Amino acid sequence: MEAKIGHYNWIDLTVTDAESIRDFYKEIIGYSHTDIEMSGYKDYCLNSPSDDKTIAGICHRKSANSNLPPVWLVYFNVNNLNSSIDKVIRLGGKLISEIISYGPSGKYVIIQDPAGAYCALYQN
């Protein structure tokens, strides 16, 4: 499936106590969850109560996620990640992470815009 440029394709939340926050959203919204094995711990996918499709993630603030703020992070699709990074810097934004590989061809970077909001830019 081809990524639609400009659309978001994922959201996740990175926190120090992923289990309790996972359970918080499960109780409030009715999500179920799927464990995702990491290196020595588990992150979680939240699944919709209406059709059980995975729609979001709850992650531990460890490893590559250790510098992420505890905010819902939206991953926006971009056509050219390097070009987008150059524009972030030129337009007064900040890079919060290095480029992180995801899967066989995907990669992303976490940024902060000039207003202080965070998001991820994702290229597949």
Secondary structure, DSSP 8 states (H G I E B T S, - for coil): ----TTSEEEEEEEES-HHHHHHHHHHHH--EEEEEE-SSSEEEEEE-TTT--EEEEEEES-GGGTT--SSEEEEEE-S-HHHHHHHHHHTT-EE-S--EEETTTEEEEEEE-TTS-EEEEEE-
